[in-house]
Amino acid sequence: MAEFIKDEAEFDTLLAEGKVLVVDCTATWCGPCKLVAPLIDRLAVEYGDRAGIFKLDIDANKAFPKRFGLRSIPAVIFFKAGEKMEIILGVKSYEEFSLALTNLLD
């Protein structure tokens, strides 16, 4: 299961490690986010040994959406070597999330 990032300091530490990161930007009040959550948990199970798969509550981290230009959630952001590579907005299929991740791992 994907763990929650507590704050921006923890996120920055993870980003600095340079490995592939997947961050699901979510909120407790967001209905569509509840549909994406199990897909992110599945990514964590299947790819957790090769990438960091996390969730981030945007209500607890208000500066985060501004930092990455997010205007809506759910938003899943993919990072590689500390750089934002892709953002997938909205509810998508598991295959779309896993393909984006696989492309960064190859």
C-alpha positions as CSV (number, residue, x, y, z in Angstrom):
1,M,0.0,0.0,0.0
2,A,1.3,3.5,-0.9
3,E,2.3,5.6,2.1
4,F,1.4,9.2,2.6
5,I,4.1,11.9,2.4
6,K,3.9,13.9,5.6
7,D,5.2,17.3,4.4
8,E,7.2,19.1,1.8
9,A,10.5,18.4,3.7
10,E,9.9,14.7,3.4
11,F,9.0,15.1,-0.3
12,D,12.2,17.0,-1.0
13,T,14.2,14.3,0.7
14,L,12.6,11.6,-1.4
15,L,13.1,13.7,-4.5
16,A,16.8,14.3,-3.7
17,E,17.3,10.5,-3.6
18,G,16.9,10.6,-7.4
19,K,14.9,7.5,-7.9
20,V,11.6,7.3,-9.8
21,L,8.8,8.7,-7.7
22,V,5.1,8.5,-8.2
23,V,3.0,10.9,-6.1
24,D,-0.8,10.7,-6.0
25,C,-2.1,14.1,-5.0
26,T,-5.3,13.5,-3.2
27,A,-7.8,14.9,-0.6
28,T,-10.3,13.2,1.7
29,W,-13.2,15.1,0.2
30,C,-12.4,14.2,-3.4
31,G,-14.7,11.5,-4.8
32,P,-12.7,10.7,-7.9
33,C,-9.5,10.4,-5.8
34,K,-11.1,7.4,-4.0
35,L,-11.2,5.6,-7.4
36,V,-7.5,6.3,-8.1
37,A,-6.3,5.3,-4.6
38,P,-6.6,1.5,-5.1
39,L,-4.7,1.8,-8.4
40,I,-1.9,3.6,-6.7
41,D,-1.8,1.0,-4.0
42,R,-1.6,-1.7,-6.7
43,L,1.4,0.2,-8.3
44,A,3.1,0.2,-4.9
45,V,2.7,-3.5,-4.6
46,E,3.9,-4.3,-8.1
47,Y,6.6,-1.6,-8.5
48,G,7.5,-0.7,-4.9
49,D,10.9,-2.5,-5.2
50,R,11.9,-0.3,-8.2
51,A,10.1,3.1,-7.5
52,G,8.8,5.2,-4.7
53,I,5.0,5.2,-4.8
54,F,3.4,7.7,-2.5
55,K,0.2,9.7,-1.8
56,L,0.1,13.3,-0.7
57,D,-2.8,15.0,1.0
58,I,-3.0,18.5,-0.7
59,D,-5.1,19.9,2.3
60,A,-2.1,19.1,4.6
61,N,0.4,20.4,2.1
62,K,-1.1,23.5,0.6
63,A,2.1,24.8,-1.1
64,F,2.5,21.6,-3.1
65,P,-0.2,22.1,-5.7
66,K,1.1,25.6,-6.4
67,R,4.7,24.4,-6.7
68,F,3.7,22.0,-9.5
69,G,0.9,24.0,-11.1
70,L,-1.9,21.7,-10.1
71,R,-5.4,23.0,-10.6
72,S,-7.4,19.9,-10.1
73,I,-7.2,16.5,-8.4
74,P,-6.8,13.6,-8.7
75,A,-3.3,14.2,-10.1
76,V,-0.6,11.7,-10.3
77,I,2.9,13.1,-10.8
78,F,5.8,11.1,-12.0
79,F,9.4,12.1,-11.2
80,K,12.7,10.8,-12.4
81,A,16.1,12.0,-11.2
82,G,14.5,14.8,-9.3
83,E,12.6,16.1,-12.3
84,K,8.9,16.2,-13.0
85,M,8.4,14.0,-16.1
86,E,4.6,13.6,-16.4
87,I,1.3,14.4,-14.7
88,I,-1.8,12.3,-15.3
89,L,-5.0,14.2,-14.3
90,G,-8.3,12.6,-13.5
91,V,-9.4,9.0,-13.2
92,K,-7.5,6.8,-15.6
93,S,-7.0,3.0,-16.1
94,Y,-4.4,1.1,-14.1
95,E,-2.7,0.4,-17.4
96,E,-2.2,4.1,-18.1
97,F,-0.5,4.6,-14.7
98,S,1.6,1.5,-15.0
99,L,2.7,2.4,-18.6
100,A,3.8,5.9,-17.5
101,L,5.8,4.3,-14.7
102,T,7.3,1.5,-16.8
103,N,8.5,4.1,-19.4
104,L,10.5,5.9,-16.6
105,L,12.0,2.7,-15.3
106,D,13.3,1.5,-18.7
